[in-house]
Amino acid sequence: MKIVVLGDKDTALGFRLAGVHEAYSFEETTHELERAKNKLKELIEREDIGVILITERLAQKIGIPDVTFPIILPIPDKYGSLYGEEQLKEIVRKAIGVEIKR
């Protein structure tokens, strides 16, 4: 199963350098946000995708469909989290069933 990242240019580049299978970057224009929605739909339909990481800001703008598989996990971008640490822990716990502790 592949891990895919959707987000801004810097986030996508960082994950590419870290070895993620596929990374797609989008700007905040109307056309680019529509492209992001279409790419997310396409990735959900693919059987080789296991995890989709999407930046919180992009997820907030295009919405995340309610699917059980693949796992879609909002992540902070270079500006930090929109939701704060506690909510991120809860999102991860719900997505993968593991509680993160410091």
N, C-alpha and C positions, 0 to 999 in steps of 0.2 A: 504494500500500500504506500502511496506517495503522500508527501506533505507539500502543501501549496500555500503560498503567501500572497495576499492581496493588500496593497497599501500604497503609500506615497513612494516616491523615487528612492529616498534614502533608506527606508525600511526594507524595500524590496532588494536593494543592492546589498545591504547588510546580511540578509538571509541567504542571498545567492552566494556571498563569500563564505558563509557558514556551511554551505553545502546542501541547502534545501533543494528538493527536486525541481520545483517550478516556482517562479516569483513574477508577479505582474504588478506594474506600477500605473497609477492613475492620478491625474491632476483634478482640481476641484471645479472644472468647467461642466456645464450641462451635458455636453457631448461625452466627456470622459466618464462622468457618473453613470450615464446610460450604458457605456461600454463595460463598466465595472459590474453593473447589474446583470448584463448578458453573460459576462465571463463567470460570475458566481453561479448562475443557472446552469451553464454548460458544465462547470466543475462538479456540481451536485449530481448531475446525470451520469458522469463518468464512473465506471466501476473500479478504476485503478486508484481513485483518490480516497484516502483514509481520514486525513485531517486538513482542514482549511483554516489557516490563521489569517485573520482580517483585522486591520487596524481599527481601533474603536471609532475614530473620526469617520472613516469610510463606512463602517457598519452603520453608524448613526445616520448617515446621509442616504444610503441605499436600502437599508433594512436587511434583516437576516431572516430568511424563511425558517419555519419551524420544522426541522427534519431531524430524524434520529441518526442517520448516517449519510454522508460523512460527518464527523464531528466538526462543528464550526465554532472556533474559539476567538473572540475578540481579544486583541492584544494592544498594549500601549504603543504609541509611536515615539518619535524622537522628542516630542514635547511632554511626554509623560501620560499618565492615565487620566481619563475623564471621570472615572468612577471611584478612584481611591483603592487602597490596598485591600480593605476588607471585602469589598464587592468583587474584586478580582479573585480573591481566594474562593469566594462562593461560586463564581462562574466556573473556575477550574474544578472545584469539588463536584459540581453538577455534571460537568462535561466528561470527566474521567474517573470520578469516584474516589479521588485522593485529596485529602486535606493537606494544604501547605502550611507548615509552621516555621517560625523563625527560631 
